[in-house]
Amino acid sequence: MTDLTPQNPEQESTYELYTRGVELLESGDFAAAAVPLRKVATREPEKSSVREALGRALFRSRRFGEAAAEFEAVVERYPTNDFAHFCLGRSLDLSGEPEAARRHLAIAANLRPDREDYRTYRSRLRAS
């Protein structure tokens, strides 16, 4: 296993933090990935790619409310980002906010009608 611990974490560049966070996310260490990605999001709050990666790390760490906030930031900046709407809907649903979740899952499914997974989650939530 690769050691992703930085030599001097206080001097890490934004790029190094982002790269480390994405590597941790891709290796399945979701909680650890959230740490550097949160630092990057604090430094660069307008970067949707960072907010989306942080949202994914938080979601996979079962921190659904925090994940929803990150995906909401992406949706506000890019309202046609189907993946962000889908993830926001899933996060809201798992946070106990099914009404808000329905809207975002419907938007995701309408933006990408070819995505069966979007339609499936929308249908499940409609039925509940």
N, C-alpha and C positions, 0 to 999 in steps of 0.2 A: 504494500500500500504506500502511496506517495505521501510524504510529509508536506502538508500545505501550511505549516506554521511559519509565519514570516520571521525573518531574522530580527527586524526592528519594527514592530507594528506601529509605532508612533510616526515613522517616516514613510509609511507606505503611500504611494501615489494613488489617486482615484482609480486610475487604470489597473494598478496592481490589486487593489481591493476588489474591484469589479471582477477581474479575472479569477481571483481566488474564490470569490463568492459563487461564480458560475461553475467553477470546477467542483466545489463542494456540493452544489446543487445537483450537478450531473452525476456525481458519485453516490448520491443518495443520502448525504449528510445534511439534511434539510435544516435542522436547528442551527448547526454551525454555519451554514451558508447565510442564514439571516443576519448574522453579526456583521460581516464585512459589507453585505448588500445594504443594510440599514445605514451604515456609515456613508456609503456612496450616495444613497438617497437623501441623506441630510446635506451633503455637499452639493448635490446636483438634483434638486427636487423636480426639475422640469424634464428630466430624462425618462421618458416612458419605458424604454427598454430596461432600465434599472428598476423602476417601480414594478414592472411586470415580473421580473426575476425575483424581486423581494416578495411580491405577492405569492408567487409559486412556492417559494421556500416556506413562507408562513402557512400557506394552505396545507402543504405536505407535513408541516409540524403540528397540524390541527389547531392552529391559532386563527380561526375563521374570521373573527371580527377584525383583527389586524389585517388579514389578507384582503378582506372586503374594502378596507380603506385604501389600500394600495391599488387595487383594480379600479376603484372608483376614480382615483386620480388619473389613471390612464384613460378611462372612458370620458372624463370631463375634457381632456385634451384632444382625444381622438374618438369622437362619438361613433365612428363606423368600424372600430376595432372589434370584430366579432368575438375573437378569443377573450378579450378583456371583459366583454359583456357576459360571455358564458361563465368565466371564472368568477366574476362578481355575483352572478346569479347563484352559482353553486355555493359560494362563500356565505351569501346572505341566507340561503336556505339552511345551511348547516349551522348558522348563527341563530336560527329560530325566527327568521324574518321572511316567511314564505311569500307574503304579498309583494314585497319589494323584489324578491327573487324572481317571481313570475315575469315581471316586466323585462328584466334583463335577459332571462332565458328566451323569451319570445323575440326580443330584438336580435339576439345572436342567431336564432333559428331562421329569422326572416332575412338577415344579412347573408347567411350561408345556408340556403335550403338543401344543399348537397351534403351537409354534415348530419349524418344520421344520429350521432351522439347528442348533438344539440337538440334535435327533435325529440329524442327519447327522454331526456331530462325535462324538457318542457312538458311533454305529455304526462310524465310521472307526477310533476308538481300540479298540473291541472287536475289530475284525478284525486289528489289528496285534499 
